[in-house]
């Protein structure tokens, strides 16, 4: 980018920011000035409204106060007294007409006379349909105050006329006794009509801040502020406003302006021309003044709509001027920038053309341009460098005179050159082929050709790029030769590995046979150690069999057949017993592979104890531990019995050799974490030394006397337990002796689906 364009762009940015800052400052100034003007107008409006508020309060107070003495005058009227005292219809009729005439002259709402029970006996509206005559108003406070001899005042919504009014009452005396009450009701609607054309709204609030009178009928019976539940209940019980619902004035915002003056915003309902109702927000200047004579408060609301519209219009005009000025300045800046950019674009185009020419002339790739018939239009020097000769004679000749496509790409080349309108669709808008640049009859340069379509303004053209592939072809040949050599070495190595695997499998089989022979040797060693006990186990029943047989011969000679039968039964039982003993040792002595299945720990222990019972009795060793063990493990019953026999045999030898005073072996089993069962065998022998633990499970290692044992029992036991997926360990018990742990996978029924048989 030229330096002058950078300077111009930087200058434009500074100018834009300057305009933005100036516009922002102008808008803030407009806002501040308009706020000051608004405060000034509000202060002036407040002064004018104070005068109007005083006039309004005086008019309301004087308009109501002028009726306060009328009940006193009526109470002093003789016609009123006679009508109440005597109750003659003629007197009452004359009184009705007189009250109607007085009401017409004074322009009050209603005048009526009640007896001491609160029943209206005469009224100015006696001829109207909703006349008070005959109605009882004893519940009204103004009656209750007057009947007690006081001057009564009250304001309420009439229960009969349904019109708002202020009531004045006074007791009527006859012979110093109260015989009735005179009441004058002042209708406030006549005062409200006087202010219909005023430029403000007013509210007359009762002591509970409920709107009792207003220039806007929609605000009647609404409270300014909030009333508690007790206050609402009290107003409802008094029936002051009949059954009207007391709601809150819709004041949505209020902010103080001056002492006792605030600006409020109300939500008012309006009707559109279509008849649909809608709501709009209206702002007022709120001022209030109490009317001490009646305990009321008058509130004046001066509309601020015209003032707000004026200020908004003034702000809009000034802001519009600022925006228009900013737009004009922006347009001028934009035009200046467009002219500068046009000049820079022309300069950039010249620069780019020179740059492109230099790139084309100095690029290492060969570039050739073709017309729409694939004839050569131009080429760069790199093409002549590739072929090593001048190519001025190839202009306007087909590309085939310079480039020969490889046989494997001839199909794509023919499709490209024969296609109607010479459009390229193989691979999108470009195609890549391999071939040769022809230097002379005997020499060609291997190249990669990429042909790309050019969308020129008035015609179609093509750009061809040639890349020298001499080095790449050489690398491909070297890689192919290396790959072939590697494949040959892999085949040779594979043969060697297969031969080595065969030897390894043979060694594994031999190792497995050796291991099975060692296990069988260990079994035979245990059986050899148990041979003395086996002789004792078999000699006893054989001696008994001979005795029973001899006795049977003698009993047979004496014809004692019953005794012979008993002896034969004893001989049969002893034969079964000897068969069980021999069967146990036959099962223990057999060969076999480890077959994992669910087996009972209790059954494995019982089988091992049957084999070791004679040696334990011979060594006077007590056994304690498993009784009705419920645990099941995955393993082989015969091999687990062999492991327990090996451990028990070592424990018995250790106890006997050490000549221990306490001779006992304890077997226990319990579940541990990870779905496993651990079998613990604890003896009261001397235990192991620290050096023994490191070699305890080594083959041919033994702590017994010379010539006793082969030292294979624990080594073979470790291999058996590991083949069943468990582990075996040993340590010295804290209370003395050695303790072995055999840990095996527990049988979990849902994890071993299909296993129904349980060994033992």
Buried (B, 14 or more C-beta within 10 A) or exposed (E): EEEEBEEBBEEBEEBEEEBEEBBEEBBEEBEEEBEEBBEEBBEEBBEEBBEBBEEBBEBBBEBBBEBBEBBBEBBEBEBBBBBBBEEEEEBBEBBBEBBBEBBEEBEBBBBBBBBBEBBBBBBBBBEBEEBBBEBBBBEBBBBBBBBEEEBBBBBBBBEBBEBBBBBBBBBBBBEEEBBBBBBBBBBBEEBBEEBEEEEBBBBBBBEBBBBBBBBBEEBBBBBBEEBEEEBBEEBBEEEBBEEBEBEEBBBEEEEEBEEEBBBBBBEEEEEEEEEEEEEEEBBBBBBBBEBEEBEBBBBBBBBBEEBBEBBEEBBEEBBEEBEEBBEEBEEEBEEBBEEBBEBBEEEBEEEEEEEEEEEBEEEEBBBBBBBBEBBBEEBBBBBBEBBEEEBEEBEEEBBEEBBBBBEEBEEBBEEBBEEEEBEBEBEEEBBBBBBBBBBEEEEBBBBBBBBBBEEEEEEBBBBBBBBBBEEEEEEEEEEEEEEEEEEEEEEEEEEEEEEEEEEEEEEEEEEEEEBEEBBBEBBEBBBEBBEEBBEEBBEEBEEBBEEBEEBBEEBEEEEBEEBBEBBEEBBEEBEEBBEEBEEBBEBBBEEEEBEBBBBBBBBBBBBBBBBBBBBBEEBEBEBEBBEEBEBBBBBBBBBBBBBBBBBBBBBBBBBBBBEBEEBBBBBBBEEEEEEBBBBBBBBBBBBBEEEBEEEBBEBEBBBEEEEEBBBBBBBBBBBBBEBBBBBBBBEBBEEBBBBBBBBBBBBEEEEBEEEEEEBB
